[in-house]
Amino acid sequence: MSKRSSIEKIYEILYLAFLALITFAGFLNTTMFPYRFSKRSMLVISICLFVVICVFSVLRKISWRDGKFICAAAVCLLMFISWKQTGHGFLLELALLVLGAYGISFRHILKTYLGISLPFFAVTIAAALTGRIENLVYYRGDQIRIAFGIHYPTDFAAHVFFLICCWVWLRNRAVTWAEAAGILVIACFCAQYCGARTTAVCLALMFFLLAGILFLNAEDARTGREVISAFRRPVRFLLFLAVPFSCLASLVLSRFYRDDRRLLVRLDHILHNRLSLGRTGFERYPVKAFGQVIRMQGSGGSTESVEDYFFLDSSYMYILMCLGVCVLLAVMMILIREAAADYRSAEWIWLTVLSCICLECFMEHHLITIGYHPFLLLLAADAGTAAGGKLLPERKKAPERENAEQGTGMP
């Protein structure tokens, strides 16, 4: 047992080291720093990670009949085929990270991600404000939108959003009122200085959901019984539904958008042309199983106006058209599977984070990018061992735990 424990520890250290390196490379690609990891370098890193996974799969004596490992391997294979079809290198790196996350604590993954991203994010902002790198400034009417060293203001806000999601997931039931209030302040900052309305709305939604959870917890602790218990399950179910609904709504509304449908035109205006651009994508390109190369023209990285602007901002449209149906199904399976587990085990805060991520990605294209977040690694990682620094029961015992928590101050 001691030998096996040592092997697991060594593998975790190696895996987290690769995760840190790939995260740094992905984050670097979103900044105005002129340096980049070459495609060859990333391919070498991916090959080394694959070798480590294969060698330690034997040493760790992983059962090939384990359902979680089979799912991770299947998702890895689908992403690998899409990578071969499209050449998107980030997909190969993500595929191997998903497979390699089997048995790794998701808390350790999040801590590694934050340990790399937070300091580098601070360095990027400092470099932009001091003139070390270009600090792009855009204008929307009279509003000034600042990118703070990232390619685009909404990309900067997306980094902020996902870093907060990682922090809240780690804190879970230990989240405080001060932290919730801080999220609302950051939402106002993103709206004021970046013009990132989607991120601001999603952060504000997260604040109100966390505030509701904290309020109910406090009332339960004070009264010794559940408050408004009749509303708990429906609200939790709505949070769960937000995960698949975000994807379905994006695809269906884009597919059936037409300029002569007033309601859809109005909705498209509210959603900043996401529907009309998605419809253009359907008209220009076929839907393929494993994706295709699509030339897109966006505004990131330069303040110059773009002619023939075409960019699939919605993550779901981007994955469907660029990476294929199979990859989209794999990504949604990961998110729905985790959301269902959080729903069954009454993990309100984790479910809140997932629902806000999926709503954010209705408008933003960052769902599939490891440089922005590591939540797709939840498929194979060990997500249910700890929360807020305290050990939790296994998720398979969730119904008993939920019943046992009646009157304990936990929703």
N, C-alpha and C positions, 0 to 999 in steps of 0.2 A: 504494500500500500504506500509506503514511503517513497519507493522508486517511482511508482505511477504518479504520485503527487508532484514529485520533482519534475517529471516529464511534462505534466500539465502546466506547471509554473513556467518552465522554460519556453514552452510553446506560446503561452499567453504573452510573455515578454517580447518574443520575436514578432508575434502577430501585431501587438500594439505598436511596435517600432515601425513596421511596415505601414500601419494605419496612419501613424504620425507623419511619415514621409509623404504618403500619397495625399493626405489632407493638406499638408503644407504646399505641395505642388498644385493641387486644385485651387486652394485659396489664392496662391500667387497669380494664377491665371486670371483672376477677377480684379486684380489691382492694376495701377498705372506704373508699377515697377517694370523696367525694361527687360528684366530677366525672366527666363522661362526654362523649365525642364524640357529637353528635347524629346521627340517621340521615341527615339532609340533608347534614351535613358529610362523613360517610363516603361518601355517594353522589357528592358532588362530587369527593372524592379518587379514587374508583373511576373516574369519567368521565375525569378528568385522566390517570390511569394508562393507561386504554384508548387515549386520544389519543396519548400518548407511545409506546405499543407499536405502534400503527398507523403513525405517522410514521416511527419508526426501523426498522420492518420493511421499509419501502421503501428507506430510506437504507442500511441494512445489507445490502440485496439478499439477503434470506432466500429460499431456495428453497422453494416451496410443495410440492415433491416430497420434501422431507426427512422421513424417517419419524418422527424424534423430534418435529419441529415439528407434524406431522399429529396425532400422539398427544396432544400438549399442547393443540392446538386442539380436538380431539374431547372431551377431558376438560373443557376450559373451557366448551364448549357444553353438555355434560350438567349441569355445575354451574350454569350460567346458567339453564337451563330449570327446574331444581329451585328456584333462587332465585325465579324468577317464580311458581312454584307455591306456595312456602311463605312467601316474604318474609324468609327468614333472611339478613340483610345480610352476615354473615361469609362466606357461601358465595360471594357475588359477589366480594368482596375476594380470597378464596383462589383463585377461578377465574382472575382476572386476574394474580395473582402467579405461578400455575403457568404460564400462557401467557407471561408476560413474562420468566420465568427462563431462557428458551431462550438458550443460549450464555453464561450468566453462571456464573462459578466458584462452585461450592457452598461452597468454603472462604470466599469473600468473603461469601456469604449467611450462613453460620454466624457469622462474625466480627461482621457487622452485627447479627444477632439477639442475640448475647451482649453486644455493646457497648451495646445498648439495655436488654435485660432484666436483666442482672446489676446495674448501678447502681440501676435503678429498684426491683429486688427488695430491695436493701440499704436503700434509702430507705423502702420500705414496712415492712420489719421494724423499722427504727429508729423510724418514726412510730407503729407499734403499741406498741412497748415503752415509749415516752415519753408515750403517751396522746394523741398528735396525732390518731390515728384509732382507731376501736374495735378492740380485740383480743378477738375472740370466743373464749370458752372453753367447751368441751363436756365432758360427763362420760359415761364408759362404765363403769358400776359405780364402782369406786374410782379408776379411771384418769382423769387430767386430760388433755384433748386441746386443744392451743393452735393457733389458726389464724394467728397472727403477722401480722395485717393483711390476710389473704386471706379469701375468703368461707367457707372450710371447711378444717379441718385436712388432709383428704386432697387438697384442691386445692393447698394450700401444699406438701405433699410431692410432688405431681405436678410443680409448677414446679421443685423441687429435682431431681427425677428427670430431666426433660428438659434442664435446664441441664447436668447431668452427661453426658447422652448427647451433647449438642453438643460438650462439651469433649473427651470420649473420641474422638469421630469426628474432630475436628480433630487431636488428638495422634496417633491411629492407632498406628503402630509405634514412636512415641517415648514411649508410655505407660510409666511407671516403677512400681516396686514401691510407692513412697511414695504415688503417685496411686491405685493400686489399694487400698492400705490405707485411704486417706482415704475412698474410696467405702464401705467396710465401716463405718467410724466414722459416716458420715452416715446409713447404713441404720439403725444402732442409735439415732441421734438421732431419726429419723422415727418409729421404732417406739415410743420412750420418750415423746416429747413431743407427737406428733401422733396416735398410735394408728393410723398408716397402715401396716397390715400388708402390704398388697399391694405398695406401693412399697418397703417394707423388704425383702421377699422378692426382688423384682426387682433391687434394688441389690445384695443379697447374692449373687444368682445371677450378676450381672455381675462382681462381685469374683472369684468362684471361676473363672469362665470366663477372665477376664483373667489371674488368677494361673496358671492352667494354661498359657495361651499364653506368658506370661513364663518359666515354668519350662522348657517345652519349648525355647524359644528359647535359654535359657542352656545347657541340656544339649546342644543341637545345636552351639552355638558351642564348647563344651568338648570334645566328642567328635569334631567334624568330620563328623557324619552325623546323619540324622534319627533321633529317638528315638520308639519305638512308632509307627512309620510306618503300620502296619496299621490303627490306630485313627483316623487323621487324617481320611480321607474320610468314614467313617460318622458321626463326630461333627460334621463340617462339614455333612453332609446333614441331620442332626437339627436343627441350628440353622436351616437353610433351611426345613425342614418346619414349624418353630414359627410361621412367618409365616402360611401359609394355614390351618394347623391351629387357631390361635387363633380365627380368624373362623368356621370351620366348626363347631368345638366349641361356641362361644357360641350360634350360631343353632340347631343341631340339638338341643342339650340343652334350650334354652329352649322350642323348638317341641314337644318330646315330653315335657316335664316334667308329672308328675301327682302329686297328693298321696298317692296310694295306692301309689306306687312307692318302697319304702324306700331303696334305694340313691340314687335321685335326690333324695329329701328330705334324706338325710344330706349329699350333695354340695352341695345348695342351702344348707344350714346352714353348711358350711365356706366357701362362696362368698358368704356374707352376703346371701342372698335374691336373687342375680342371676338365677337360673333361674326362680323363681316370678314375679318382676317381669317378666321377659321373656315368660313364658307369659301373664301378664295383658295385656301389650301386644298379643300375637297375638290374644287373645280380644276385646279392645276395638276394635282398629283393623285395617283391611285392609292388606295389603302393596301399595304402589303403586310405579309406575315412577319417579316423581319426587317422592315424599314427600307429606306433609300436615302440617297444624298439629296438634300434640298438646299438650294442656295437662298439664304435669307439676308435681307438688308435691314439692319437695326440702327438705333441711334447711339449705342454704347461705344465708349472709347474715343469719341470725338464730338465736338459741339457743332460741327458742320452739318447743315441740313442734308437729309438723305433723299435722293430721288427714287421713285418707285419703291417706297417703304413697304416691306413685307416681312413680318416677323410673327411667329406663332408663340405668343406670350403665355398662353395657357399651357401648363405642364402636360395636361392630358392630351391636348391636340398635338403638342410637340412630340410626345412619346409615340402617339399613334402614327403620325405621319412620318417622322424621322427614324424611329426605332422599331416600329411595327406593332401589330396587334398582340403578338405573343409576349413582347416585353411589357406592354401596357397591362395585360392580364396578370403577368407575374408581379408587377409593382402593386396593382390593386389587391391581389391576393395577400401580399405581405401586410398591407395596411388594414384590410378588412379582417384578416385573421387576428392581428394584434388588437384591433378595436373590439372585436367580439370577445377576446379574452379579458380585456379591461372591463367590458360591459358585464360579463358574467361574474367577475370578481369584485365588482363595484369599485374599481379604481377610477374615481371621478376625475382626479387631476390628470392622470395619464390619458384618459379618454378626452378630456378637454384639450390637451396639447395636440393630440392626433386630429381632432375635428378642426381645430384652428389651422393646423398645417394644411389640411386638405382644402379648406376654404381659401386660404392664401394662394394655393397653387392653382385654383381656378383662374386666377389672374396672372400669376407669375410662372416662370419656366424652370424653377430651381428644384423640382421634386426629385429629379434623377441624378443630381450633381453632388458628389461626395464633398466637394469643396465648400458647400453650403450647410450640409447636415448629414448625420450618420444614421438616420432613423430607419432606413431600409435594411440595415444590418439586424434589425429586430427579428427577422425571420429565423435565424439560426442562433442568435445570441441568447444568453440566459437573462431574460428580462424580469423574472419574478422572484429574485432571491433577496432583494433589499430595496428599501425606499426610505428616504429621509434618514439614512444611517441606521435603521433598525431592521432586524430580520423579520420577514413576513412569512406566513404560512404558504405552502405550495398552492398554485392556482387551482389545482384539481379539488381542493378543499374549500373553494370559494363559497358555495352555497351555505355550508355550515358556518363559515366565518361571518357571512353576511347576517345570518340569523343570530349569531352570538353577539353581534355588535349592536343589537337593539338596545338603545338607551345608553350607549357608551360614548356618544359624541362623535361617532364616525358615520358619514352618510353612506 
